[in-house]
Amino acid sequence: MANPGDKVQIIYDDKAVEGILMPDSADSLFLKLESGYNIGISKEKVKEIKVVEARKDTKKGKSDIPEKKGLKKIIVLHTGGTIASKVDYSTGGVIAQFTAKDLVDMVPEIKDIANIKCELVANMMSEDMMFSDHQKIAAAVKRNAEKGADGIIIGHGTDTLTYTAASLAFMFERIDIPVLIVGSQRSSDRPSTDAAMNLICAARFIAETGFKGIAVCMHHHSSDDKCAILPATKTRKMHTSRRDAFRAINTEPIAFIDFKLGKIDFLNKPSDMTKGILLKDRFENNVGLLKTHPNMDPELFAFYTKNYKGFVIEGTGLGHAPTNLGEDNLKNHKILKDFIAKGGIVAVTSQCINGRVHPDVYTNLRRLSNIGCIFLEDMLPETAFIKLAWLLGNYSPEETKKLLAENLRGEITERTEYEEEFI
């Protein structure tokens, strides 16, 4: 009898196919082919299953590998997602405890770039992240930096990777080592995976440059030739599945790493964050992000003003919100006005990917500005949400209002350059 994890040959429809047997469903068998792809076969079509090689249970090896003299020490923090995980074909699930040996087995080139150690911080889908999880990651970064790590790679699910990047950028007012958040759009068991290249480029960037601070490392092209180092507060996931989904918005990448040549080119080298580590990791949970749209019920604005100390409006165009004409829209304006008058904070960003908001171009925008809405230039809505929560967690409301519109971590660019092409 064949069991999950066995190498088997399945005969069906006068065909024979070999692979690793994975857990089945009620009506189908699943096989991991040598190519790395999975196939499903209806049980009704299966004529015979032959066990070619029984699964070999292996004992857990050492979590660390011998260090090489002269190489920098990089800590890989595993938080979930696919970047630092591998599939256990006996269960079909992802192995949570990913050791340095496991990582080097998956990406053998990395052992010649740096001495690698791994630590499990969490094993979760990134959409389930809370501020408390961001705090755990920050604590692990601080602890390992103080113990002498030369750099840190954070393996993270891609869906909310940019929220975590912005969160870490604000929490660390000072950080004197490189910290790169790295994701993978394709799982590590697929031939088209981007996990290995992203990890290798991140490790090389840490090992070969003097960069200090928080950044993102992901594919720059859909082909395997270049990775980009992206600013933590100006990056957005622009595609659901492409390997080059991540882009710097309203600014340039920090650097490019040529994967084949190993060449690193800086485009926009950030200023040094000075020596030492200063972590401010408190967050205010009662903040929100409100996307405007036609036909908005005043009850929605009322909900936000009743339940949050502050929120970010993701407005249309230059920062418009439905607050100008018609009974319901005028109610929206009054709700915002009363909320701000009582000390609430309302920030304004745009749903547009590129460009910036402006309070003076239209009368409608001036009406929002006049009641105290804070226009946030070209700040991304996600970054604004994180920044507002972080500011309210560490500063008074008055200080928050002042700092919200200031450029603290590169979240605001001074000037938007015209580009013939944009994403």
Secondary structure, DSSP 4 states (H G I P E B T S, - for coil): ---TT-EEEEEETTEEEEEEEE---SSEEEEE-TTS-EEEEEGGGEEEEEEEEPPPP-----S-----TTPPEEEEEE-SSSTT--EETTTTEE-S---HHHHHHH-GGGGGT-EEEEEE-----GGG--HHHHHHHHHHHHHHHHTT-SEEEEE--STTHHHHHHHHHHHEEE--SEEEEE--SS-TTSTT--HHHHHHHHHHHHHH----EEEEEEESSSSTTEEEEEETTSEEE--SS-TT-EEESSS--SEEEETTT--EEESSPPPP--SS-EE-----S-EEEEE--SS--HHHHHHHHHH-SEEEEEEBTTTB-S-SSSHHHHHHHHHHHHHHHTT-EEEEEESSSSS---SSSSHHHHHHHHTT-EE-TT--HHHHHHHHHHHHHHS-HHHHHHHHTS-SSS-S-S-PPP-SS--
